[in-house]
Amino acid sequence: MWSRSVVLGTVTAAVLAVAGCTSPAPSTAGSSASASSASGSSPAPAATGSAEPPAASAAAAAEAAADPALATSPADAALALALRAGDLPAGWSVQANPLPSGAALADNPSLAGICGAEFTSEAHRTTKHPVVGLDGSRTPQVTAEAIAYDSPTAAATAVQELVRAFSGCPADQYTFEPGPAADGLAANSVVFQYRLAGGSTQVVVAQARGQVLSVVIGEDPATTSAAARSIAVRVAALPAAAVGG
């Protein structure tokens, strides 16, 4: 089903990186949604009350402070689009999951593997910022990834490949449903909502502008779409020169 230029379908949490989750929830810190997300199991708690590693805390602070209007490159833009506590309900927090120092993007897929589809856009990623949204009990409820690509074409291709991937999801595992309205999102955006064979519902919102892409996944449609709309405000504030469009 479609809304606006948006797909309302079932997307697995395979699209993003969530610490400590199993399919279709995002994978461990720094990695993204992969083929395993097609299994349909529910996310597992990723965080506890213990202190976060210094690298994660520093990444979250940098992401929260990044002003999209001051971005001068796709890397700056992706940093500014990372999920923040302010994108989530009051009392929620975020846990950044930066890639380990020296880690290669090729070893940390973002979209590859969704419903067995191939993503040529994966080879064109230049940076990414995986973040998990935690509710008041520190249970992961939303996962997001802000990605920069080497060209606007690559980012647009990633959106197209998402649509193709979800169109090929097995019907016995995914039941596509009407999802949240796409109002307020970037012009190039897709929204997927699906019910897994186990009964849980997930919503995925992807929106691209120029060389950057934001993907947000959650089980509550209202919370997930509100976070995506909040990020869309920052997408709109990006200077065209910084993202190639």
C-alpha positions in Angstrom: 0.0 0.0 0.0 1.2 3.5 -0.7 0.7 6.9 0.8 1.9 9.9 -1.1 5.1 8.8 -2.8 5.5 6.5 0.1 5.3 2.8 0.5 3.2 1.5 3.4 4.4 -2.0 3.7 6.1 -4.3 6.0 9.6 -3.6 6.5 11.7 -5.6 8.9 13.9 -4.0 11.5 16.6 -5.2 9.1 17.1 -1.7 7.9 18.9 -0.3 10.8 21.4 -0.8 13.5 20.2 -1.5 17.0 22.4 -2.8 19.7 21.8 -6.4 20.7 18.7 -7.1 18.7 17.8 -10.1 16.7 15.9 -10.3 13.4 14.2 -8.3 12.2 15.6 -5.9 14.7 18.8 -4.0 14.0 22.0 -5.8 14.9 24.7 -5.0 17.4 26.3 -1.7 18.0 27.7 -0.1 14.9 26.3 -2.6 12.5 23.0 -2.3 10.7 20.1 -4.2 9.6 21.1 -7.2 7.7 19.7 -10.4 6.2 19.0 -11.8 9.6 16.3 -9.2 10.1 14.0 -11.2 7.9 13.4 -13.8 10.5 10.6 -11.9 12.2 11.6 -12.1 15.9 11.1 -9.3 18.2 13.9 -6.9 19.4 15.7 -7.9 22.5 16.6 -5.3 25.2 19.8 -3.6 24.1 20.7 -1.4 27.0 20.8 -1.5 30.7 21.2 1.1 33.4 25.0 0.8 33.3 27.2 3.6 32.1 27.7 3.8 28.3 31.2 3.4 26.9 32.9 6.8 26.4 32.9 6.5 22.6 29.1 6.0 22.6 28.5 9.0 25.0 30.8 11.2 22.9 29.0 10.2 19.7 25.6 10.9 21.2 26.8 14.3 22.4 28.2 15.2 19.0 25.0 14.1 17.2 22.8 16.1 19.5 24.9 19.2 19.1 25.2 19.1 15.3 23.4 22.0 13.6 22.1 20.9 10.2 22.2 24.5 8.9 25.9 24.6 9.5 26.7 21.3 7.7 29.4 21.7 5.0 29.6 18.1 3.8 27.6 14.9 3.6 29.4 13.6 6.7 28.3 16.7 8.6 24.8 16.3 7.3 24.6 12.6 8.4 25.8 13.5 11.9 23.0 16.1 12.1 20.3 13.6 11.0 21.2 11.0 13.7 18.4 10.2 16.1 18.3 12.4 19.2 16.4 12.3 22.5 14.5 15.3 21.3 13.0 13.3 18.5 11.4 10.9 21.0 8.7 11.1 23.7 9.6 12.9 27.0 11.6 10.7 29.3 13.1 8.7 26.5 16.9 8.6 25.8 19.2 7.5 23.0 22.2 5.2 22.8 24.6 5.9 20.0 26.4 2.9 18.5 29.4 4.3 16.7 31.5 2.0 14.5 34.6 0.8 16.3 37.7 2.8 15.4 39.1 1.6 12.1 36.0 -0.5 11.3 35.2 -0.7 7.6 31.7 0.2 6.3 31.8 -2.8 4.1 31.8 -5.0 7.2 28.8 -3.1 8.7 25.9 -3.3 6.3 23.0 -0.9 6.6 20.3 -2.2 4.2 21.8 -5.4 2.7 19.9 -8.6 3.2 16.4 -7.2 3.6 14.1 -10.0 2.4 17.1 -11.4 0.6 17.5 -8.4 -1.7 20.7 -7.1 -3.1 21.6 -3.4 -2.4 24.1 -2.0 -4.9 23.9 1.3 -2.9 25.8 -0.3 0.0 29.1 0.0 -1.8 28.6 3.8 -2.0 28.1 4.6 1.7 30.8 6.9 3.1 29.6 7.2 6.8 26.8 6.2 9.0 25.5 6.9 12.5 23.4 4.1 14.2 21.4 5.1 17.2 18.9 3.3 19.4 15.9 5.1 21.1 15.2 3.8 24.6 12.0 4.3 26.6 11.9 5.3 30.2 12.7 1.8 31.4 15.8 1.8 29.1 14.1 -0.7 26.7 15.0 -0.2 23.0 11.9 0.8 21.1 13.2 2.7 18.1 16.4 2.3 16.0 17.7 4.7 13.4 20.6 5.1 11.1 21.8 8.3 9.3 23.8 7.4 6.2 25.9 9.5 3.8 26.7 8.3 0.3 29.2 9.3 -2.3 26.5 10.8 -4.6 22.9 11.9 -4.6 22.3 9.1 -7.1 23.5 6.5 -4.6 21.2 7.8 -1.9 18.2 7.8 -4.3 19.1 4.3 -5.4 19.0 3.1 -1.8 15.4 4.3 -1.4 14.5 2.6 -4.7 16.2 -0.6 -3.6 14.3 -0.5 -0.2 11.0 -0.4 -2.1 12.0 -3.3 -4.3 13.3 -5.3 -1.4 10.0 -5.0 0.6 8.0 -5.8 -2.5 9.7 -9.2 -2.5 9.2 -10.1 1.2 7.7 -13.5 1.7 3.9 -13.3 2.2 3.9 -15.9 4.9 6.3 -13.8 7.0 5.2 -10.2 6.3 1.7 -8.8 6.1 1.8 -5.3 4.8 -0.6 -2.8 6.3 -1.5 0.9 5.9 1.1 2.9 7.8 1.4 6.4 9.3 0.8 9.4 7.1 3.9 10.7 5.3 3.0 14.3 5.9 6.0 16.4 6.9 8.7 14.0 5.5 11.3 14.8 2.9 10.1 14.7 -0.7 12.0 11.5 -1.4 10.6 9.3 1.4 9.0 5.9 1.9 7.0 4.5 4.8 6.6 0.8 5.4 4.4 -0.9 8.0 4.1 -4.6 8.4 3.0 -7.3 10.7 5.3 -10.2 11.3 4.2 -13.9 11.4 4.6 -13.7 15.2 2.1 -10.9 15.5 4.3 -7.9 16.2 4.1 -4.8 14.0 6.9 -2.6 12.8 7.1 0.6 11.0 10.1 1.9 8.9 10.5 5.4 7.6 13.2 6.2 5.1 13.8 9.7 3.7 16.6 11.0 1.5 17.9 14.3 0.4 20.9 14.7 -1.8 23.7 12.4 -0.5 22.1 11.5 2.8 19.5 9.0 4.0 17.7 8.7 7.3 16.0 5.4 8.3 13.9 5.0 11.5 12.3 1.8 12.7 10.0 1.1 15.6 7.0 -0.9 16.7 4.7 2.0 17.6 3.5 3.9 14.5 2.9 7.2 16.3 6.3 7.3 18.0 8.2 6.2 14.9 6.5 8.6 12.5 6.9 11.5 15.0 10.7 10.8 15.3 10.9 10.7 11.5 9.1 14.0 11.1 11.4 15.6 13.7 14.4 14.4 11.7 12.7 15.7 8.5 12.9 19.3 10.0 16.7 18.9 10.1 16.7 17.4 6.6 15.0 20.5 5.3 17.6 22.7 7.1 20.6 21.2 5.4 22.3 23.5 2.9 22.0 22.2 -0.6 25.7 22.6 -1.1 26.5 20.3 1.7 24.5 17.3 0.3 24.5 17.9 -3.4 20.9 18.8 -3.7 
